[in-house]
Amino acid sequence: MARRASEAAKLFVDFANETGSPYHTVSACAKLLKASGFNELSDGKPWPLTRGGRYFVTKGGSEIMAFVVGGKFLQAGAQSGFSIVGAHTDSPCLRLRPNSKMSSSGMLQVGIQTYGGGLWHTWFDRPLGVAGKVVVHETAPGQAEPSLAEKLVRIPEPLMILPNLAIHLQSAEERAAFKVNNETHLQPVLCSKQFDDAAGSASSRPEDGIFATAPPALLEVVAARLGCQPSDIVDADLCLMDAQPSCLAGLYQEFISSPRIDNLLSTWAAIQGLCEFAASDAAAASEDVCVAVSFDHEECGSQSACGAESATLPGWLEVLMSGLEVPQSERAGLFARSFLVSADCAHGLHPNYAAKHQSEHRPDFHKGIVIKSNANQRYATTAITAALFREVCKQAAVPVQDFVVRNDSPCGSTIGPILSTKLGIRTIDVGAPQWAMHSCRETCATSDAGHLLTLCRGFFQSFRKIDSAARQL
């Protein structure tokens, strides 16, 4: 198991080091899928599908769904359904504002917005890179006039820094509690005006268009990376990111130290697990359509065209059923037999803050996947979905733990309750334990990366047999 965990952890680290924005997460997923023989489909068009086929589709560059059609899907006697693992592609971060050009005290800065509920104090004193989507004017081959084109850019070099205030300049009250004003304290420094002037390009820069709203020095770096002119840039959605690569850590390298573990880890495990399932003999024998899907904007409520609250997933499943010529009379039964694993990281027991956990529900590192429950439906777990999940884990030899929040503590939520409501399918909320959720840099265990990957692959392989044998109300 230790060897498998180490291999899984290294695969995840490599995956994480290709990301930096939701767009790059989807791009990294697509790379894995194409390498495993999956065919890309077009959103908004009919899908010609076959049993045994492997497919994926994206929306807006930040949402992705991949699926494998079982070789025995809806054949005589089959109890087919959708076996789904769902996650999200986004993480809390600092994102550039539309008008991000600013300066103060001889320093050129970058105006940002806070995205999601981040631990913003952890972004201080870290070299920061940038990644995201850029819209440019580009003349395509065969075109006489330039048209708009979307491009991905990822600059892992440390372009910016968000400096802390020296202790000597803080009051006793400020030293006692580090309080961040999100508007005035979170604007990173790009460079000094002195060095920018000495670079010799400031005097020749235009002052209109994108140059009036974005830092020209940053535009030049982005344009150079894209192979275009700064004046070709029309707009952008750029995320700041920790410039330090993801890595293994600890005396025995038993930890993963990485930005965006919440929820890159779940997205990676769902996609990688589906790829491994597709390559196995189990795919040809499967009665289900096995699905891995990851949404954008979970960290701010999921209400967007690419979020779990949208009509996208229900629409995709309808197109999928049409592509497989599923009769209308059988579609309700298909959903009734379906199951969703909502995979989002869980709060691992912190050695310095153990009292923050409910005393009988303290998920430990290395001890398996966490079932998350909440009586008020902040998580979608029920008794039967938990029981079915435990059977899947048992067959996959994956240990299981339980988590509930203390009664005097607020409870987060996930895509689980949203999709359970929209699709009317049985759902469970689970995740690998981690520390420092929503920090600029987070930590999880290498073994739990292995557990999550094994669980996702095992779920696709064994769920239908377990579910069909269960006697449910």
FIKOL-9927 format. One record per residue (C-alpha): residue number from 1; residue in three letters; x, y, z. Coordinates in nm, 4 decimals. Example, Ala and Ser with C-alpha at 12.3 -4.5 7.8 and 13.67 -1.06 7.14 Angstrom:
BEGIN
seq	type	c1	c2	c3
1	ALA	1.2300	-0.4500	0.7800
2	SER	1.3670	-0.1060	0.7140
***
This chain:
BEGIN
seq	type	c1	c2	c3
1	MET	0.0000	0.0000	0.0000
2	ALA	0.2872	0.2381	0.0835
3	ARG	0.4343	0.1958	-0.2648
4	ARG	0.0950	0.2511	-0.4272
5	ALA	0.0393	0.5594	-0.2092
6	SER	0.3761	0.7041	-0.3063
7	GLU	0.3061	0.6458	-0.6756
8	ALA	-0.0378	0.8066	-0.6462
9	ALA	0.1041	1.1037	-0.4552
10	LYS	0.3673	1.1665	-0.7203
11	LEU	0.1045	1.1471	-0.9938
12	PHE	-0.1049	1.4034	-0.8084
13	VAL	0.1926	1.6351	-0.7508
14	ASP	0.2700	1.6291	-1.1228
15	PHE	-0.0963	1.7039	-1.1974
16	ALA	-0.1117	1.9917	-0.9478
17	ASN	0.2018	2.1465	-1.0950
18	GLU	0.0247	2.1883	-1.4289
19	THR	-0.2603	2.3877	-1.2741
20	GLY	-0.3149	2.7319	-1.1238
21	SER	-0.6663	2.8191	-1.2350
22	PRO	-0.9897	2.6242	-1.2999
23	TYR	-0.9069	2.6454	-1.6707
24	HIS	-0.5723	2.4748	-1.6179
25	THR	-0.7340	2.2097	-1.4003
26	VAL	-0.9664	2.1203	-1.6885
27	SER	-0.6753	2.1331	-1.9326
28	ALA	-0.4747	1.8921	-1.7147
29	CYS	-0.7768	1.6598	-1.6915
30	ALA	-0.8212	1.6654	-2.0690
31	LYS	-0.4548	1.5750	-2.1116
32	LEU	-0.4972	1.2686	-1.8882
33	LEU	-0.8154	1.1651	-2.0690
34	LYS	-0.6715	1.1986	-2.4186
35	ALA	-0.3682	0.9940	-2.3145
36	SER	-0.6128	0.7215	-2.2012
37	GLY	-0.7995	0.7108	-2.5319
38	PHE	-1.1010	0.9269	-2.4458
39	ASN	-1.2708	1.1105	-2.7322
40	GLU	-1.3667	1.4763	-2.6916
41	LEU	-1.7290	1.5700	-2.7598
42	SER	-1.8756	1.9119	-2.8425
43	ASP	-2.1037	2.0853	-2.5943
44	GLY	-2.4365	2.1737	-2.7577
45	LYS	-2.4213	1.9105	-3.0325
46	PRO	-2.5565	1.5532	-3.0556
47	TRP	-2.3196	1.2805	-2.9382
48	PRO	-2.2846	0.9582	-3.1380
49	LEU	-2.2038	0.7097	-2.8599
50	THR	-2.1416	0.3370	-2.8403
51	ARG	-2.1191	0.0794	-2.5624
52	GLY	-1.7603	0.0533	-2.4456
53	GLY	-1.6848	0.4091	-2.5572
54	ARG	-1.4781	0.6632	-2.3636
55	TYR	-1.5721	1.0310	-2.3914
56	PHE	-1.5378	1.3742	-2.2341
57	VAL	-1.6876	1.7201	-2.2777
58	THR	-1.6024	2.0635	-2.1336
59	LYS	-1.7882	2.3898	-2.0820
60	GLY	-1.6373	2.7359	-2.0579
61	GLY	-1.2954	2.5792	-2.0137
62	SER	-1.3592	2.5351	-1.6406
63	GLU	-1.6088	2.2458	-1.6167
64	ILE	-1.5501	1.8918	-1.7395
65	MET	-1.7399	1.5629	-1.7582
66	ALA	-1.5812	1.2339	-1.8648
67	PHE	-1.7613	0.9030	-1.8934
68	VAL	-1.7218	0.5396	-1.9912
69	VAL	-2.0209	0.3533	-2.1352
70	GLY	-2.0190	0.0037	-1.9891
71	GLY	-2.0048	-0.2807	-2.2367
72	LYS	-2.3300	-0.4249	-2.0961
73	PHE	-2.5163	-0.0955	-2.0513
74	LEU	-2.8943	-0.1565	-2.0736
75	GLN	-2.8510	-0.5024	-2.2188
76	ALA	-3.1055	-0.7720	-2.1308
77	GLY	-3.1329	-0.8086	-1.7551
78	ALA	-2.8950	-0.5204	-1.6782
79	GLN	-2.9728	-0.2961	-1.3796
80	SER	-2.8019	0.0053	-1.5356
81	GLY	-2.7581	0.3521	-1.3897
82	PHE	-2.5133	0.6399	-1.3677
83	SER	-2.2221	0.5848	-1.1272
84	ILE	-2.0915	0.9383	-1.0737
85	VAL	-1.7985	1.0913	-0.8863
86	GLY	-1.8369	1.4703	-0.8643
87	ALA	-1.5841	1.7345	-0.7560
88	HIS	-1.4946	2.0973	-0.8323
89	THR	-1.2169	2.2671	-1.0267
90	ASP	-1.1904	2.5957	-0.8353
91	SER	-1.0140	2.6981	-0.5145
92	PRO	-1.0076	3.0218	-0.3121
93	CYS	-0.7573	3.2636	-0.4614
94	LEU	-0.6800	3.6239	-0.5491
95	ARG	-0.8037	3.7188	-0.8978
96	LEU	-0.7249	4.0290	-1.1017
97	ARG	-0.9913	4.2981	-1.1083
98	PRO	-1.1153	4.4356	-1.4423
99	ASN	-0.9292	4.7586	-1.3620
100	SER	-0.6189	4.6136	-1.1994
101	LYS	-0.3699	4.8904	-1.2754
102	MET	-0.2617	5.0655	-0.9563
103	SER	0.0438	5.2047	-0.7801
104	SER	0.1441	5.3400	-0.4407
105	SER	0.4614	5.4780	-0.2858
106	GLY	0.6738	5.4183	-0.5947
107	MET	0.5559	5.0591	-0.6374
108	LEU	0.3484	4.9232	-0.9269
109	GLN	0.0799	4.6948	-0.7910
110	VAL	-0.1925	4.4640	-0.9161
111	GLY	-0.5513	4.5216	-0.8050
112	ILE	-0.7210	4.1991	-0.7002
113	GLN	-1.0558	4.0610	-0.5902
114	THR	-1.0849	3.7886	-0.3286
115	TYR	-1.2414	3.4736	-0.4718
116	GLY	-1.4099	3.2355	-0.2286
117	GLY	-1.3442	3.2181	0.1435
118	GLY	-0.9668	3.2107	0.1645
119	LEU	-0.7324	3.2283	0.4610
120	TRP	-0.5940	3.5487	0.3165
121	HIS	-0.3202	3.6011	0.5740
122	THR	-0.1456	3.2925	0.4289
123	TRP	-0.0887	3.4733	0.0990
124	PHE	0.1544	3.7198	0.2556
125	ASP	0.5300	3.6928	0.1912
126	ARG	0.4881	3.4248	-0.0745
127	PRO	0.6205	3.4735	-0.4261
128	LEU	0.3175	3.4581	-0.6545
129	GLY	0.2746	3.3465	-1.0132
130	VAL	-0.0314	3.3816	-1.2326
131	ALA	-0.2525	3.1530	-1.4417
132	GLY	-0.5822	3.1845	-1.6256
133	LYS	-0.7610	3.2611	-1.9486
134	VAL	-0.6778	3.5480	-2.1853
135	VAL	-0.8931	3.6721	-2.4742
136	VAL	-0.6917	3.8081	-2.7668
137	HIS	-0.7457	3.9394	-3.1179
138	GLU	-0.5922	3.6850	-3.3529
139	THR	-0.5955	3.6286	-3.7263
140	ALA	-0.6503	3.2583	-3.7809
141	PRO	-0.5172	3.0787	-4.0902
142	GLY	-0.7434	3.1537	-4.3837
143	GLN	-0.8971	3.4609	-4.2190
144	ALA	-0.8545	3.8105	-4.3555
145	GLU	-0.9593	3.9860	-4.0341
146	PRO	-0.8648	3.9144	-3.6733
147	SER	-1.1246	3.7545	-3.4470
148	LEU	-1.1470	3.6831	-3.0766
149	ALA	-0.9668	3.3760	-2.9441
150	GLU	-0.9316	3.2336	-2.5932
151	LYS	-0.5845	3.1324	-2.4760
152	LEU	-0.4519	2.9781	-2.1558
153	VAL	-0.1515	3.1301	-1.9881
154	ARG	0.0435	2.9961	-1.6915
155	ILE	0.3424	3.1826	-1.5535
156	PRO	0.4836	2.9908	-1.2543
157	GLU	0.7727	3.2299	-1.2052
158	PRO	0.7480	3.4562	-0.8959
159	LEU	0.6133	3.7726	-1.0596
160	MET	0.4609	3.9331	-0.7508
161	ILE	0.4791	3.9394	-0.3751
162	LEU	0.2405	4.0512	-0.1033
163	PRO	0.4678	4.1866	0.1733
164	ASN	0.3754	4.1795	0.5386
165	LEU	0.4083	4.4780	0.7703
166	ALA	0.7088	4.4650	1.0027
167	ILE	0.6292	4.3866	1.3656
168	HIS	0.7968	4.7109	1.4726
169	LEU	0.5379	4.9131	1.2785
170	GLN	0.2381	4.7387	1.4323
171	SER	0.0496	4.8347	1.7446
172	ALA	0.0183	4.5902	2.0338
173	GLU	-0.3388	4.5231	1.9247
174	GLU	-0.2298	4.4519	1.5665
175	ARG	0.0413	4.2153	1.6861
176	ALA	-0.2066	4.0260	1.9044
177	ALA	-0.4408	3.9490	1.6127
178	PHE	-0.3370	3.9666	1.2502
179	LYS	-0.6336	4.1384	1.0862
180	VAL	-0.6370	4.1781	0.7097
181	ASN	-0.8370	4.4462	0.5342
182	ASN	-0.9196	4.2713	0.2091
183	GLU	-0.9406	4.5969	0.0148
184	THR	-0.6318	4.7800	0.1344
185	HIS	-0.3880	4.5071	0.2427
186	LEU	-0.4168	4.2468	-0.0342
187	GLN	-0.2791	4.4322	-0.3379
188	PRO	0.0437	4.2564	-0.4464
189	VAL	0.3572	4.4365	-0.5610
190	LEU	0.4636	4.3692	-0.9208
191	CYS	0.7730	4.5894	-0.9425
192	SER	0.9067	4.9319	-0.8529
193	LYS	0.8403	5.2243	-1.0841
194	GLN	1.2160	5.2880	-1.0825
195	PHE	1.2995	4.9475	-1.2304
196	ASP	1.0091	4.9630	-1.4735
197	ASP	1.1305	5.3009	-1.6008
198	ALA	1.4862	5.1682	-1.6272
199	ALA	1.3629	4.8778	-1.8392
200	GLY	1.3028	5.1377	-2.1078
201	SER	0.9600	5.0307	-2.2277
202	ALA	0.7394	5.2544	-2.0135
203	SER	0.7743	5.5618	-2.2354
204	SER	0.6631	5.3751	-2.5497
205	ARG	0.3522	5.2104	-2.4046
206	PRO	0.0070	5.3166	-2.5245
207	GLU	-0.2230	5.4707	-2.2669
208	ASP	-0.5580	5.3549	-2.4062
209	GLY	-0.7365	5.0214	-2.4411
210	ILE	-0.6197	4.7434	-2.2125
211	PHE	-0.3167	4.9536	-2.1122
212	ALA	-0.5495	5.1953	-1.9317
213	THR	-0.6896	4.9254	-1.7035
214	ALA	-0.4188	4.6595	-1.6562
215	PRO	-0.0526	4.6886	-1.5465
216	PRO	0.1414	4.7314	-1.8742
217	ALA	0.4444	4.5453	-1.7379
218	LEU	0.2257	4.2444	-1.6579
219	LEU	0.0564	4.2640	-2.0002
220	GLU	0.3987	4.2463	-2.1650
221	VAL	0.4943	3.9324	-1.9713
222	VAL	0.1618	3.7652	-2.0510
223	ALA	0.1845	3.8609	-2.4188
224	ALA	0.5395	3.7269	-2.4426
225	ARG	0.4250	3.3954	-2.2962
226	LEU	0.1355	3.3795	-2.5451
227	GLY	0.3451	3.4851	-2.8438
228	CYS	0.1329	3.7909	-2.9221
229	GLN	0.1521	4.1675	-2.8804
230	PRO	0.0269	4.3288	-2.5575
231	SER	-0.2145	4.5363	-2.7657
232	ASP	-0.3730	4.2099	-2.8917
233	ILE	-0.5038	4.1354	-2.5413
234	VAL	-0.8703	4.2238	-2.5048
235	ASP	-0.9574	4.0816	-2.1620
236	ALA	-0.8450	3.8229	-1.9099
237	ASP	-0.9457	3.6145	-1.6096
238	LEU	-0.6222	3.5639	-1.4166
239	CYS	-0.5688	3.3908	-1.0826
240	LEU	-0.2685	3.4460	-0.8593
241	MET	-0.1016	3.1293	-0.7342
242	ASP	0.1765	3.0168	-0.5046
243	ALA	0.4923	3.0117	-0.7178
244	GLN	0.6403	2.7278	-0.5104
245	PRO	0.5662	2.3952	-0.6811
246	SER	0.3729	2.1187	-0.5091
247	CYS	0.5979	1.8635	-0.3399
248	LEU	0.6224	1.5759	-0.0950
249	ALA	0.7125	1.6843	0.2585
250	GLY	0.7876	1.5531	0.6066
251	LEU	1.0727	1.3423	0.7401
252	TYR	0.9413	1.0362	0.5557
253	GLN	0.7813	1.2310	0.2693
254	GLU	0.4423	1.1125	0.3931
255	PHE	0.2721	1.4480	0.3295
256	ILE	0.1780	1.6395	0.0171
257	SER	0.2345	2.0143	0.0396
258	SER	0.0484	2.1895	-0.2375
259	PRO	-0.1734	2.4806	-0.3291
260	ARG	-0.5366	2.3984	-0.4067
261	ILE	-0.5533	2.0467	-0.2590
262	ASP	-0.9163	2.1481	-0.1976
263	ASN	-1.0331	2.0356	-0.4468
264	LEU	-0.7672	1.9413	-0.7015
265	LEU	-0.7122	1.6138	-0.5166
266	SER	-1.0715	1.4980	-0.5677
267	THR	-1.0837	1.6119	-0.9303
268	TRP	-0.7586	1.4302	-1.0076
269	ALA	-0.8660	1.1104	-0.8283
270	ALA	-1.2024	1.1044	-1.0102
271	ILE	-1.0435	1.1499	-1.3548
272	GLN	-0.7434	0.9252	-1.2924
273	GLY	-0.9676	0.6606	-1.1371
274	LEU	-1.1968	0.6683	-1.4403
275	CYS	-0.8974	0.6345	-1.6743
276	GLU	-0.7715	0.3307	-1.4834
277	PHE	-1.1205	0.1789	-1.4797
278	ALA	-1.1539	0.2348	-1.8559
279	ALA	-0.8306	0.0425	-1.9142
280	SER	-0.9474	-0.2582	-1.7095
281	ASP	-1.1568	-0.5610	-1.8045
282	ALA	-1.4264	-0.4306	-1.5667
283	ALA	-1.5306	-0.1624	-1.8191
284	ALA	-1.6385	-0.4202	-2.0773
285	ALA	-1.8432	-0.6036	-1.8125
286	SER	-1.9972	-0.2887	-1.6631
287	GLU	-2.3721	-0.2272	-1.6809
288	ASP	-2.3388	0.1431	-1.5950
289	VAL	-2.2313	0.4685	-1.7474
290	CYS	-1.9431	0.5636	-1.5171
291	VAL	-1.8975	0.9405	-1.4874
292	ALA	-1.6369	1.1777	-1.3450
293	VAL	-1.7502	1.5410	-1.3407
294	SER	-1.5955	1.8533	-1.1928
295	PHE	-1.7595	2.1962	-1.1710
296	ASP	-1.6423	2.5536	-1.1367
297	HIS	-1.7523	2.8144	-0.8787
298	GLU	-1.8183	2.5774	-0.5878
299	GLU	-1.6242	2.8126	-0.3616
300	CYS	-1.8711	3.0944	-0.4232
301	GLY	-2.2031	2.9109	-0.4311
302	SER	-2.2089	2.7103	-0.7575
303	GLN	-2.4544	2.9517	-0.9215
304	SER	-2.3059	2.9969	-1.2678
305	ALA	-2.3211	2.8436	-1.6145
306	CYS	-2.0299	2.6166	-1.5193
307	GLY	-2.1397	2.5544	-1.1601
308	ALA	-2.3190	2.2576	-1.0072
309	GLU	-2.6338	2.4702	-0.9657
310	SER	-2.6646	2.5119	-1.3448
311	ALA	-2.8631	2.3006	-1.5895
312	THR	-2.5425	2.1759	-1.7531
313	LEU	-2.5086	1.8316	-1.5925
314	PRO	-2.8775	1.7378	-1.6303
315	GLY	-2.8561	1.8566	-1.9916
316	TRP	-2.5405	1.6569	-2.0610
317	LEU	-2.6973	1.3423	-1.9141
318	GLU	-3.0008	1.3895	-2.1394
319	VAL	-2.7769	1.4261	-2.4470
320	LEU	-2.5849	1.1201	-2.3324
321	MET	-2.9030	0.9129	-2.3034
322	SER	-3.0171	1.0316	-2.6457
323	GLY	-2.6790	0.9363	-2.7910
324	LEU	-2.7248	0.5864	-2.6524
325	GLU	-3.0883	0.5760	-2.7695
326	VAL	-3.2242	0.5181	-2.4201
327	PRO	-3.6061	0.5086	-2.4483
328	GLN	-3.7932	0.7764	-2.2545
329	SER	-3.9743	0.5015	-2.0643
330	GLU	-3.6453	0.3747	-1.9201
331	ARG	-3.4844	0.7054	-1.8232
332	ALA	-3.6580	0.7462	-1.4884
333	GLY	-3.5433	0.3997	-1.3863
334	LEU	-3.1902	0.4864	-1.4930
335	PHE	-3.1847	0.7829	-1.2528
336	ALA	-3.3470	0.5780	-0.9764
337	ARG	-3.0564	0.3318	-0.9930
338	SER	-2.7920	0.6066	-1.0080
339	PHE	-2.5519	0.7115	-0.7340
340	LEU	-2.3329	1.0184	-0.6786
341	VAL	-2.0145	1.0312	-0.4749
342	SER	-1.9614	1.4009	-0.3968
343	ALA	-1.5857	1.4143	-0.3379
344	ASP	-1.4520	1.7189	-0.1550
345	CYS	-1.1710	1.7318	0.0986
346	ALA	-1.2437	1.6849	0.4697
347	HIS	-1.0979	1.8443	0.7816
348	GLY	-0.8215	1.6219	0.9163
349	LEU	-0.7453	1.6233	1.2878
350	HIS	-0.4945	1.9026	1.3580
351	PRO	-0.2413	1.8185	1.6327
352	ASN	-0.2381	2.1776	1.7578
353	TYR	-0.6147	2.2283	1.7469
354	ALA	-0.7608	1.8873	1.8335
355	ALA	-1.0370	2.0479	2.0435
356	LYS	-1.1873	2.1978	1.7264
357	HIS	-1.3130	1.8521	1.6267
358	GLN	-1.6133	1.6710	1.7669
359	SER	-1.4569	1.4252	2.0087
360	GLU	-1.6008	1.1089	1.8485
361	HIS	-1.5431	1.2203	1.4896
362	ARG	-1.1767	1.3031	1.4376
363	PRO	-1.0504	1.1973	1.0931
364	ASP	-0.6797	1.1118	1.1008
365	PHE	-0.4240	1.1152	0.8234
366	HIS	-0.3430	0.7690	0.6809
367	LYS	-0.6662	0.6171	0.8114
368	GLY	-0.8800	0.6430	0.5040
369	ILE	-1.1575	0.8281	0.3283
370	VAL	-1.3962	1.0382	0.5371
371	ILE	-1.7753	1.0070	0.5194
372	LYS	-1.9192	1.3520	0.5944
373	SER	-2.2612	1.3681	0.7600
374	ASN	-2.4863	1.6504	0.8741
375	ALA	-2.8394	1.6166	1.0127
376	ASN	-2.9379	1.9488	0.8521
377	GLN	-2.8419	1.8296	0.5020
378	ARG	-2.5350	2.0461	0.4597
379	TYR	-2.3980	1.7133	0.3387
380	ALA	-2.6151	1.4745	0.1357
381	THR	-2.5101	1.1541	0.3156
382	THR	-2.7886	0.9203	0.4325
383	ALA	-2.7818	0.5897	0.6186
384	ILE	-2.8226	0.3809	0.3022
385	THR	-2.5748	0.5813	0.0927
386	ALA	-2.3192	0.5500	0.3736
387	ALA	-2.3828	0.1746	0.3995
388	LEU	-2.3425	0.1239	0.0246
389	PHE	-2.0265	0.3336	0.0255
390	ARG	-1.8765	0.1302	0.3119
391	GLU	-1.9325	-0.1858	0.1073
392	VAL	-1.7546	-0.0301	-0.1909
393	CYS	-1.4620	0.0668	0.0337
394	LYS	-1.4532	-0.2815	0.1856
395	GLN	-1.4225	-0.4447	-0.1551
396	ALA	-1.1542	-0.1931	-0.2566
397	ALA	-0.9642	-0.2426	0.0743
398	VAL	-0.9929	0.1301	0.1520
399	PRO	-1.0355	0.2285	0.5206
400	VAL	-1.3241	0.4596	0.6128
401	GLN	-1.3699	0.7301	0.8789
402	ASP	-1.6615	0.9519	0.9819
403	PHE	-1.6896	1.3274	1.0335
404	VAL	-1.9514	1.5609	1.1756
405	VAL	-1.8949	1.9153	1.2972
406	ARG	-1.9390	2.0137	1.6584
407	ASN	-2.2827	2.1485	1.7440
408	ASP	-2.1246	2.4833	1.8307
409	SER	-1.9436	2.5090	1.4965
410	PRO	-2.0746	2.6077	1.1517
411	CYS	-2.0784	2.3413	0.8802
412	GLY	-1.9600	2.3901	0.5261
413	SER	-2.1354	2.2380	0.2274
414	THR	-2.0555	2.0864	-0.1113
415	ILE	-2.1992	2.0109	-0.4529
416	GLY	-2.3597	1.7012	-0.2968
417	PRO	-2.6861	1.8552	-0.1707
418	ILE	-2.7132	2.0664	-0.4883
419	LEU	-2.6872	1.7749	-0.7300
420	SER	-2.8922	1.5425	-0.5129
421	THR	-3.1708	1.8011	-0.5300
422	LYS	-3.1394	1.8678	-0.9051
423	LEU	-3.1070	1.5059	-1.0165
424	GLY	-3.3023	1.3277	-0.7444
425	ILE	-3.0340	1.0605	-0.7118
426	ARG	-2.8813	0.8987	-0.4057
427	THR	-2.5743	1.0871	-0.2890
428	ILE	-2.2959	1.0670	-0.0333
429	ASP	-2.0417	1.3327	0.0662
430	VAL	-1.6882	1.2062	0.1211
431	GLY	-1.3308	1.3312	0.1023
432	ALA	-0.9685	1.2782	0.1912
433	PRO	-0.8596	1.4498	0.5159
434	GLN	-0.6394	1.7560	0.4864
435	TRP	-0.4972	2.0399	0.6952
436	ALA	-0.5252	2.4152	0.6365
437	MET	-0.8261	2.4079	0.4045
438	HIS	-0.8486	2.7323	0.2024
439	SER	-0.4922	2.8310	0.2845
440	CYS	-0.2627	2.9456	0.0049
441	ARG	-0.0845	2.6145	0.0650
442	GLU	-0.2460	2.3032	0.2105
443	THR	-0.1372	1.9596	0.3342
444	CYS	-0.2686	1.6049	0.3029
445	ALA	-0.1228	1.2558	0.3402
446	THR	0.0329	1.0629	0.0534
447	SER	-0.1522	0.7507	0.1667
448	ASP	-0.4879	0.9282	0.1453
449	ALA	-0.4177	1.0338	-0.2130
450	GLY	-0.3743	0.6625	-0.2784
451	HIS	-0.6889	0.5786	-0.0814
452	LEU	-0.8968	0.8271	-0.2814
453	LEU	-0.7684	0.7046	-0.6168
454	THR	-0.8300	0.3414	-0.5205
455	LEU	-1.1782	0.4321	-0.3969
456	CYS	-1.2762	0.6082	-0.7213
457	ARG	-1.1551	0.3219	-0.9367
458	GLY	-1.3181	0.0664	-0.7048
459	PHE	-1.6487	0.2557	-0.7052
460	PHE	-1.6715	0.2391	-1.0832
461	GLN	-1.5848	-0.1319	-1.0746
462	SER	-1.8044	-0.2633	-0.7937
463	PHE	-2.0947	-0.0301	-0.7151
464	ARG	-2.3526	-0.1826	-0.9495
465	LYS	-2.3117	-0.5347	-0.8110
466	ILE	-2.3323	-0.4078	-0.4503
467	ASP	-2.6366	-0.1929	-0.5211
468	SER	-2.8246	-0.4606	-0.7132
469	ALA	-2.7800	-0.7081	-0.4272
470	ALA	-2.9045	-0.4649	-0.1588
471	ARG	-3.2678	-0.4784	-0.0469
472	GLN	-3.3720	-0.1128	-0.0215
473	LEU	-3.6998	0.0555	0.0663
***
